[in-house]
Amino acid sequence: MVNQVPNVVIAVTGGISAYKIVEVIRLLKKENFTVQVVTTESALKFVGEATWSAISGREVVSSIWDETKNVSHVQLAKQADLVVVAPATADTISDLAQAKANNAVSALVLTTTAPVMVFPAMHTQMWEHQGTVENIETLIKRNLMVFSPDKGPLTSGDEGVGRLPAPSEIAKLVVDHFKAEVKPKILISAGGTKEFIDSVRYLTNASSGRQGLALAQSSVARGFDTTLVSTKKFHGGWNLIDVTSADEMLAVMKKEMLNHDIIIMAAAVSDWKVKQKASTKIKKSDSNWNLELVATTDILTELAQLAKPTQVVVGFAAETAPELSTLVSLAQEKLARKRVDMICANDVSAGKVFEQDSTHLFLIKENSVDDIGEMSKLAAAGKVLDQAVQIFINK
Ligand SMILES: Cc1cc2nc3c(=O)[nH]c(=O)nc-3n(C[C@H](O)[C@H](O)[C@H](O)COP(=O)(O)O)c2cc1C
């Protein structure tokens, strides 16, 4: 925790999930944070000024025309240790991308030099609209920390990506931002690798890379220097190294691990590759075709062997083992065989986990099995990082 009480400015915009931020503020006040609420005019149509001022214990700033003698947005921007825009509407995201200063929220974000977290929440179609996608890319380029919305039921009755993360998750990300006493350098791998058969066909798996992305987001939120080695082009406040095949991932991870303290292999690496890759597209023929595969190098084992005693190596184990005891014993066996510090095991049978927002991880160390329960991948990422950092501190 920083020496003085952290001053968090929560910028609320006009989304249906604005009510969830009342709980975020309550949780932050419990941690003794100073919380100042700034809102757009639309935000007040969802939750009124009385609620915001009562829960935060401070007058709300909802217009650049409030308290003009003090120029409130400039004062707040200067005093903030962290600005959190939540929920961030499509409209506000567009304002921020255009560097507008047309209301209290956009003027605050444009003025502050404090780190800014943005939690978009909107209907899936707004979130996936090319305009929003480009606006988000702009915010990420400017080093704002953008947290992808969750998937699930939306207010419109539809189902999809666009939900604001749970208040406890937002509060934890804020608390962790200030909590980190040590700042290890984190190396994360994400996504399923692709093993090309010829110039157009490849073998891959169902990994969406979301767990690796959530780890990178949580790591950056804590102010950790983070590198993401990924088969998916996830941009954020981390150093992204784009890879495709298992061999490429191995080479990059080996090189990068020299400069990192904690190595987390969240990627789903192909266990096999094609023995002889054709350089052009193989022509269709009517006869059957047997593809000869050879094993790829086990990246986790290789990294664990190369790791210095001060480095922490964490692996993931995706097993189709609906029986809890089988899952745990498979992961314990993997932990011992690969000589890693922790295995995060999950059961991926029956379409669980891959492509999903939630996961149920068991964090397995030499002498402990920690069932962290079912939760979002972002929340699980926070727990994995907590434990990995603890192992690092104790080494
Ligand atoms: C009932 C209702 C719910 C809304 N929910 C959202 C939402 O979750 N996300 C969003 O981007 N816009 C939402 N909107 C639209 C915004 O309120 C609208 O774009 C507004 O101009 C946002 O202004 P602001 O960004 O200045 O707060 C909603 C509108 C209504 C009427």
PDBQT file of the ligand as one rigid body, heavy atoms in Angstrom, charges set to zero:
ROOT
HETATM    1  C1  LIG A 401     -31.839   2.380 -20.414  1.00  0.00    +0.000 C 
HETATM    2  C2  LIG A 401     -30.560   2.745 -21.108  1.00  0.00    +0.000 A 
HETATM    3  C3  LIG A 401     -29.438   1.979 -20.892  1.00  0.00    +0.000 A 
HETATM    4  C4  LIG A 401     -28.244   2.297 -21.524  1.00  0.00    +0.000 A 
HETATM    5  N1  LIG A 401     -27.141   1.530 -21.281  1.00  0.00    +0.000 NA
HETATM    6  C5  LIG A 401     -25.987   1.802 -21.940  1.00  0.00    +0.000 A 
HETATM    7  C6  LIG A 401     -24.853   0.986 -21.708  1.00  0.00    +0.000 A 
HETATM    8  O1  LIG A 401     -24.858   0.051 -20.901  1.00  0.00    +0.000 OA
HETATM    9  N2  LIG A 401     -23.717   1.285 -22.399  1.00  0.00    +0.000 N 
HETATM   10  C7  LIG A 401     -23.660   2.319 -23.293  1.00  0.00    +0.000 A 
HETATM   11  O2  LIG A 401     -22.604   2.491 -23.905  1.00  0.00    +0.000 OA
HETATM   12  N3  LIG A 401     -24.720   3.126 -23.490  1.00  0.00    +0.000 NA
HETATM   13  C8  LIG A 401     -25.876   2.894 -22.836  1.00  0.00    +0.000 A 
HETATM   14  N4  LIG A 401     -26.968   3.700 -23.049  1.00  0.00    +0.000 N 
HETATM   15  C9  LIG A 401     -26.848   4.861 -23.943  1.00  0.00    +0.000 C 
HETATM   16  C10 LIG A 401     -26.156   6.017 -23.238  1.00  0.00    +0.000 C 
HETATM   17  O3  LIG A 401     -26.853   6.372 -22.053  1.00  0.00    +0.000 OA
HETATM   18  C11 LIG A 401     -26.052   7.218 -24.179  1.00  0.00    +0.000 C 
HETATM   19  O4  LIG A 401     -25.217   6.888 -25.270  1.00  0.00    +0.000 OA
HETATM   20  C12 LIG A 401     -25.548   8.466 -23.499  1.00  0.00    +0.000 C 
HETATM   21  O5  LIG A 401     -25.449   9.484 -24.459  1.00  0.00    +0.000 OA
HETATM   22  C13 LIG A 401     -24.202   8.246 -22.834  1.00  0.00    +0.000 C 
HETATM   23  O6  LIG A 401     -23.706   9.460 -22.368  1.00  0.00    +0.000 OA
HETATM   24  P1  LIG A 401     -22.352   9.573 -21.560  1.00  0.00    +0.000 P 
HETATM   25  O7  LIG A 401     -21.341   8.716 -22.226  1.00  0.00    +0.000 OA
HETATM   26  O8  LIG A 401     -22.019  11.022 -21.637  1.00  0.00    +0.000 OA
HETATM   27  O9  LIG A 401     -22.626   9.148 -20.163  1.00  0.00    +0.000 OA
HETATM   28  C14 LIG A 401     -28.183   3.419 -22.402  1.00  0.00    +0.000 A 
HETATM   29  C15 LIG A 401     -29.317   4.210 -22.581  1.00  0.00    +0.000 A 
HETATM   30  C16 LIG A 401     -30.499   3.877 -21.941  1.00  0.00    +0.000 A 
HETATM   31  C17 LIG A 401     -31.697   4.749 -22.164  1.00  0.00    +0.000 C 
ENDROOT
TORSDOF 0
